[in-house]
Amino acid sequence: MSIETASADARRTPAEPRPAGTILLLRDVPEYQVLMVRRHHQIDFASGALVFPGGKMHPGDDDPRWRDHVTGWDEIDATQRALRIGAIREAFEEAGILLANYPDGRGFSSVCDAEARRKVDTGELAFLDVVAGLGVKLSLTALTVFARWITPEMMPKRFDTWFYAAPAPADQVAICDGHETVDAEWIAPESVLDLARSGARTVIFPTLMNVKLLAEAESAADCLARAEARPLVTVLPQIETRDGERVLTIPLDAGYGEVTQSLTELRA
């Protein structure tokens, strides 16, 4: 459902946004790129769109037993721990990337087992059990807060999504799951913007805005430094009428500049 259609039902009580986490995995070889996946056309949210790996939290993401299977437990509050675990799980499920280290500090570099990824996605297997079985610990401190977006109140499905940026493991290969995602590719932020402008790819509004923010950096390290220095301003888009046209706006101090997006131009 589009924002245009949803806004017609604005009289109802807004749905409660569900916590979600997304990872912007970055690399500089062969050039400054971010990992993006293409959503399956039958998925009910952002079908066919080019997005970052991510999704809503699962109950197991805040299991207290994670204390022994992550690094950075005492440095991060409980809410952020669960969100980061969930974001790392989603990258594992959707793209086959696992942000984890062995006890001796070596980064996990094996190919993620496809059947394990499927079972974690369907709930047949706990992500915690997969991580414990591999003998690794998730790297919670490898994630840098990049942004936080909350779905507009008029939408029937709402998410409170935290975007995290992290250096991609050098020795892991991204492979889509074939279920939620049908393609995984490393792509320069400017190339994503070109594809969106030409209509060659569908890029939903929050993703597009964050790609634009990515494109301001010159490298992965520069992007992470900018994210650490940028004050976090939660983005909850609002509808306003300007010059007789209904537009979507976001806070001016959120770091994206002045944004006014025509509702008629937003994709479903």
DAQUI-V733895 format. One record per residue. N is the residue number from 1. RES is the residue in three letters. SS is DSSP state (H for helix, E for strand, C for the rest). OMEGA is omega in degrees with one decimal (none if undefined). D_LAST is the distance of its C-alpha to the last C-alpha in Angstrom with 2 decimals. Layout:
N|RES|SS|OMEGA|D_LAST ; N|RES|SS|OMEGA|D_LAST
This chain:
1|MET|C|-179.2|5.70 ; 2|SER|C|175.6|4.16 ; 3|ILE|H|179.2|7.32 ; 4|GLU|H|180.0|8.51 ; 5|THR|H|-176.3|8.93 ; 6|ALA|H|-176.8|10.22 ; 7|SER|H|178.9|12.58 ; 8|ALA|H|-178.7|14.37 ; 9|ASP|H|-172.8|15.70 ; 10|ALA|C|-177.4|17.00 ; 11|ARG|C|-178.0|20.53 ; 12|ARG|C|177.2|20.34 ; 13|THR|C|-178.5|21.61 ; 14|PRO|C|176.3|19.10 ; 15|ALA|C|177.9|18.59 ; 16|GLU|C|179.9|20.71 ; 17|PRO|C|179.9|19.00 ; 18|ARG|E|179.9|20.07 ; 19|PRO|E|-179.5|21.87 ; 20|ALA|E|179.5|20.45 ; 21|GLY|E|-178.3|21.76 ; 22|THR|E|-179.9|20.66 ; 23|ILE|E|172.2|23.14 ; 24|LEU|E|-179.2|23.23 ; 25|LEU|E|-171.3|26.07 ; 26|LEU|E|173.7|27.95 ; 27|ARG|E|-179.0|30.73 ; 28|ASP|C|-179.3|32.86 ; 29|VAL|C|6.5|34.20 ; 30|PRO|C|175.4|33.89 ; 31|GLU|C|177.7|31.95 ; 32|TYR|C|-174.8|29.84 ; 33|GLN|E|174.4|26.77 ; 34|VAL|E|177.2|24.21 ; 35|LEU|E|176.4|23.25 ; 36|MET|E|179.1|19.64 ; 37|VAL|E|178.2|18.38 ; 38|ARG|E|-177.3|15.73 ; 39|ARG|E|176.8|14.03 ; 40|HIS|C|-176.1|15.00 ; 41|HIS|C|180.0|12.68 ; 42|GLN|C|176.5|13.88 ; 43|ILE|C|-173.0|13.11 ; 44|ASP|C|178.1|11.10 ; 45|PHE|C|178.5|9.70 ; 46|ALA|C|-178.5|8.11 ; 47|SER|C|178.8|9.38 ; 48|GLY|C|-175.2|10.98 ; 49|ALA|C|173.7|10.40 ; 50|LEU|E|-174.3|13.62 ; 51|VAL|E|170.7|14.67 ; 52|PHE|C|175.9|18.03 ; 53|PRO|C|179.5|19.85 ; 54|GLY|E|179.9|19.53 ; 55|GLY|E|-176.5|18.67 ; 56|LYS|E|179.3|20.04 ; 57|MET|C|174.1|23.80 ; 58|HIS|C|-179.2|26.10 ; 59|PRO|H|-177.6|29.39 ; 60|GLY|H|-178.2|31.53 ; 61|ASP|H|179.5|30.21 ; 62|ASP|H|176.5|32.64 ; 63|ASP|C|-178.3|35.59 ; 64|PRO|H|179.1|38.73 ; 65|ARG|H|177.2|40.13 ; 66|TRP|H|-178.6|37.81 ; 67|ARG|H|-176.5|40.48 ; 68|ASP|H|-174.1|42.53 ; 69|HIS|H|175.5|39.76 ; 70|VAL|E|168.2|38.14 ; 71|THR|E|-178.9|39.51 ; 72|GLY|C|-177.2|38.95 ; 73|TRP|H|-175.4|39.09 ; 74|ASP|H|-178.9|41.40 ; 75|GLU|H|-172.6|39.66 ; 76|ILE|C|-179.0|36.31 ; 77|ASP|C|-172.0|35.74 ; 78|ALA|H|-179.3|34.74 ; 79|THR|H|179.7|31.13 ; 80|GLN|H|176.9|30.56 ; 81|ARG|H|-178.1|32.45 ; 82|ALA|H|-180.0|30.18 ; 83|LEU|H|-178.6|26.98 ; 84|ARG|H|175.5|28.48 ; 85|ILE|H|178.9|29.75 ; 86|GLY|H|179.8|26.34 ; 87|ALA|H|178.2|24.75 ; 88|ILE|H|176.9|27.61 ; 89|ARG|H|-179.4|27.24 ; 90|GLU|H|177.6|23.59 ; 91|ALA|H|176.0|24.69 ; 92|PHE|H|-178.0|27.48 ; 93|GLU|H|-169.7|25.37 ; 94|GLU|H|-172.9|22.54 ; 95|ALA|H|179.1|24.55 ; 96|GLY|C|177.0|28.19 ; 97|ILE|C|-179.7|29.15 ; 98|LEU|C|178.6|31.50 ; 99|LEU|C|-175.1|32.50 ; 100|ALA|E|178.6|35.99 ; 101|ASN|E|172.1|39.67 ; 102|TYR|E|-178.4|42.90 ; 103|PRO|C|-179.9|45.64 ; 104|ASP|C|177.1|47.44 ; 105|GLY|C|178.4|44.48 ; 106|ARG|C|178.1|43.40 ; 107|GLY|E|174.8|39.69 ; 108|PHE|C|-175.1|38.31 ; 109|SER|C|-178.8|37.93 ; 110|SER|C|173.4|37.90 ; 111|VAL|C|-179.2|35.21 ; 112|CYS|C|-177.3|33.30 ; 113|ASP|C|-175.9|34.17 ; 114|ALA|H|-178.9|31.37 ; 115|GLU|H|176.9|32.65 ; 116|ALA|H|178.2|32.85 ; 117|ARG|H|-179.6|29.26 ; 118|ARG|H|-177.4|28.21 ; 119|LYS|H|175.6|30.45 ; 120|VAL|H|-179.6|29.26 ; 121|ASP|H|-177.8|25.65 ; 122|THR|H|-179.6|26.78 ; 123|GLY|C|178.3|29.17 ; 124|GLU|C|-176.3|32.27 ; 125|LEU|C|179.4|33.53 ; 126|ALA|C|177.5|33.51 ; 127|PHE|H|177.8|32.39 ; 128|LEU|H|-179.8|35.50 ; 129|ASP|H|177.3|37.70 ; 130|VAL|H|-178.3|36.25 ; 131|VAL|H|178.7|36.94 ; 132|ALA|H|-179.9|40.36 ; 133|GLY|H|178.4|41.24 ; 134|LEU|H|-180.0|40.54 ; 135|GLY|C|-179.0|42.80 ; 136|VAL|E|176.1|40.41 ; 137|LYS|E|177.5|38.96 ; 138|LEU|E|-177.5|35.42 ; 139|SER|E|-177.7|35.45 ; 140|LEU|H|-178.3|33.82 ; 141|THR|H|176.6|35.30 ; 142|ALA|H|-177.6|33.76 ; 143|LEU|C|175.5|30.44 ; 144|THR|E|178.3|30.06 ; 145|VAL|E|-177.9|27.66 ; 146|PHE|E|-178.4|25.17 ; 147|ALA|E|173.9|22.72 ; 148|ARG|E|-178.9|21.41 ; 149|TRP|E|175.5|18.00 ; 150|ILE|E|-179.5|17.24 ; 151|THR|C|179.1|13.88 ; 152|PRO|C|-172.8|13.99 ; 153|GLU|C|-176.9|16.06 ; 154|MET|C|-177.2|13.90 ; 155|MET|C|-178.0|11.50 ; 156|PRO|C|175.6|13.02 ; 157|LYS|C|-174.5|13.15 ; 158|ARG|C|179.2|14.65 ; 159|PHE|E|172.4|16.37 ; 160|ASP|E|-168.5|19.24 ; 161|THR|E|173.2|18.95 ; 162|TRP|E|176.2|21.96 ; 163|PHE|E|177.9|21.73 ; 164|TYR|E|174.2|25.05 ; 165|ALA|E|-178.7|26.55 ; 166|ALA|E|174.1|29.37 ; 167|PRO|E|179.5|31.56 ; 168|ALA|C|174.6|30.82 ; 169|PRO|C|-173.6|33.82 ; 170|ALA|C|-171.0|35.63 ; 171|ASP|C|178.9|36.75 ; 172|GLN|C|-179.3|33.72 ; 173|VAL|C|178.4|31.54 ; 174|ALA|C|179.6|27.79 ; 175|ILE|C|-178.6|26.95 ; 176|CYS|C|-176.9|23.63 ; 177|ASP|C|179.9|24.03 ; 178|GLY|C|-179.2|22.72 ; 179|HIS|C|175.9|21.02 ; 180|GLU|C|-179.1|18.19 ; 181|THR|E|-177.6|18.46 ; 182|VAL|E|177.6|19.53 ; 183|ASP|E|175.1|20.61 ; 184|ALA|E|-178.0|22.15 ; 185|GLU|E|173.0|23.23 ; 186|TRP|E|-173.4|25.01 ; 187|ILE|E|177.9|23.67 ; 188|ALA|C|-179.7|24.78 ; 189|PRO|H|179.7|22.42 ; 190|GLU|H|178.8|23.06 ; 191|SER|H|176.7|22.10 ; 192|VAL|H|179.7|18.64 ; 193|LEU|H|178.2|18.24 ; 194|ASP|H|180.0|19.61 ; 195|LEU|H|179.2|17.27 ; 196|ALA|H|-179.5|14.19 ; 197|ARG|H|-178.0|15.94 ; 198|SER|H|-177.3|16.86 ; 199|GLY|C|-179.9|13.53 ; 200|ALA|C|177.1|15.48 ; 201|ARG|C|173.0|13.29 ; 202|THR|C|176.9|9.76 ; 203|VAL|C|-176.3|10.54 ; 204|ILE|C|-170.2|8.53 ; 205|PHE|H|-179.2|10.27 ; 206|PRO|H|178.5|13.08 ; 207|THR|H|-179.0|13.92 ; 208|LEU|H|179.9|14.19 ; 209|MET|H|-179.4|16.41 ; 210|ASN|H|172.3|18.56 ; 211|VAL|H|177.5|18.98 ; 212|LYS|H|177.7|20.27 ; 213|LEU|H|175.9|22.65 ; 214|LEU|H|-174.9|23.76 ; 215|ALA|H|177.9|24.52 ; 216|GLU|C|-179.2|27.00 ; 217|ALA|C|-179.3|29.26 ; 218|GLU|C|-178.0|31.70 ; 219|SER|C|177.6|32.10 ; 220|ALA|H|-179.7|31.21 ; 221|ALA|H|178.6|34.17 ; 222|ASP|H|179.0|33.22 ; 223|CYS|H|-179.2|29.67 ; 224|LEU|H|179.1|31.18 ; 225|ALA|H|178.1|33.81 ; 226|ARG|H|-179.8|31.33 ; 227|ALA|H|179.8|29.30 ; 228|GLU|H|-177.2|32.58 ; 229|ALA|H|-174.4|33.70 ; 230|ARG|C|176.2|30.53 ; 231|PRO|C|179.6|30.57 ; 232|LEU|C|175.6|27.73 ; 233|VAL|C|-179.6|25.73 ; 234|THR|C|-178.6|23.07 ; 235|VAL|E|172.3|19.77 ; 236|LEU|E|-176.3|18.25 ; 237|PRO|C|179.4|15.93 ; 238|GLN|E|175.8|17.07 ; 239|ILE|E|177.0|16.15 ; 240|GLU|E|174.6|19.01 ; 241|THR|E|-179.8|20.15 ; 242|ARG|E|-178.4|21.76 ; 243|ASP|C|176.7|23.56 ; 244|GLY|C|-179.2|22.03 ; 245|GLU|E|177.7|18.38 ; 246|ARG|E|-176.4|16.09 ; 247|VAL|E|175.6|15.11 ; 248|LEU|E|180.0|14.17 ; 249|THR|E|175.7|17.36 ; 250|ILE|C|-177.4|18.82 ; 251|PRO|C|-178.2|22.56 ; 252|LEU|H|-176.6|24.67 ; 253|ASP|H|-178.5|26.88 ; 254|ALA|H|176.7|24.27 ; 255|GLY|C|-177.0|25.18 ; 256|TYR|C|-174.5|22.22 ; 257|GLY|C|179.4|23.97 ; 258|GLU|C|-176.9|22.73 ; 259|VAL|C|171.3|18.95 ; 260|THR|E|-176.5|17.38 ; 261|GLN|E|178.1|13.79 ; 262|SER|E|179.6|12.92 ; 263|LEU|H|-178.1|10.15 ; 264|THR|H|-179.2|9.79 ; 265|GLU|H|179.7|9.32 ; 266|LEU|C|179.5|6.57 ; 267|ARG|C|178.0|3.78 ; 268|ALA|C|none|0.00
